[in-house]
Amino acid sequence: MSDNTALITSPAADLAVFDRLVGSWSLSGGISGATRFEWHEGGFFLVQRSDIHHDGQTIRSVEYIGHDRSFGEAPSADIVSRVYTTTGDTLTYVWEFDGVQLTIWGGEKGSPAYFRGEFDASGTVCKGDWVWPGGGYSSVMTRIAAR
């Protein structure tokens, strides 16, 4: 292993802003359902568990959000996620969040497929849009329970 990985003993500071997401949320707009965010033990990954309804289909998923770090490598500069669904999909995203504006890129930064939303001043509602070539929908995420 490289010296870079041996020195990592705590989560990256840029993950702290994601604490704003921790809790349970209802989803409405082009999808309906609920999602919950919680920290994975150790704090290196935020875990999202979702139960959504979209286009007449129910999809349950689990997503791990954090920095990629392969054996012997330093953590990735970007915050990435992997989503695993009950429909067999494995999806990759890149997350950017400043505490107010949330952007989730499909695959890689700059992708034509992305979500961009903004939180209200109370931090209890995030309104935005999923966009991709030839489609998309508006989405609202409303906090129903903290932690």
PEZIPE-V794742 format. One record per helix or strand of 2 or more residues. SS is the DSSP state (hx for helix, st for strand). FROM is the first residue (numbers start at 1). TO is the last residue. Records with the same first field share a line. If there is no record, write none. Layout:
SS=FROM-TO ; FROM-TO
This chain:
hx=3-6 ; 13-21
st=23-29 ; 32-39 ; 45-54 ; 57-67 ; 79-85 ; 90-97 ; 101-106 ; 114-119 ; 125-132 ; 135-146
